[in-house]
Amino acid sequence: MIVDLNYSSIMKKRECRDCSEYCKRCIKKETCDECYGGRVLRNGVCVNKCDTGEIQIEGKCVKCSDDNCLICSSLNLNQCYKCKQDYVLKGDDCVKECKENYYTFTSYDNYKECKLCPNNCKNVKIVNLVNNVMKA
């Protein structure tokens, strides 16, 4: 049986059903299984792009492991690259604040990352001074 792109073959009944827009294969009209036309599958619906905190893997949106992560690796969902506002990237994780011996570095695109202090700084005044110097 030949099936057009936006129709899905229901093998038990041997019939074609109309799928939602940009859906290549569906279980029922409202639940897509595969998309086409540059769309990605998110919760059974074909969308333009994945939401914040999700990454596209094999045509589907997959949530990053850390709820506070904006962008994670498609090879390892535990590896975060950028954190949501009010969180700081420390290694692969998003944390509320940098701990002792680290300062918060803010990048040109306003994302924050914990960086190791030179000479193992331990007090907040030094951390803030180092952070201000790094921004300049």
Helices and strands as residue ranges (DSSP letters): E 7-10, E 15-18, E 23-28, E 31-35, E 40-42, E 45-47, E 54-57, E 60-63, E 69-72, E 80-83, E 88-90, E 93-95, E 102-106, E 112-116, H 124-135
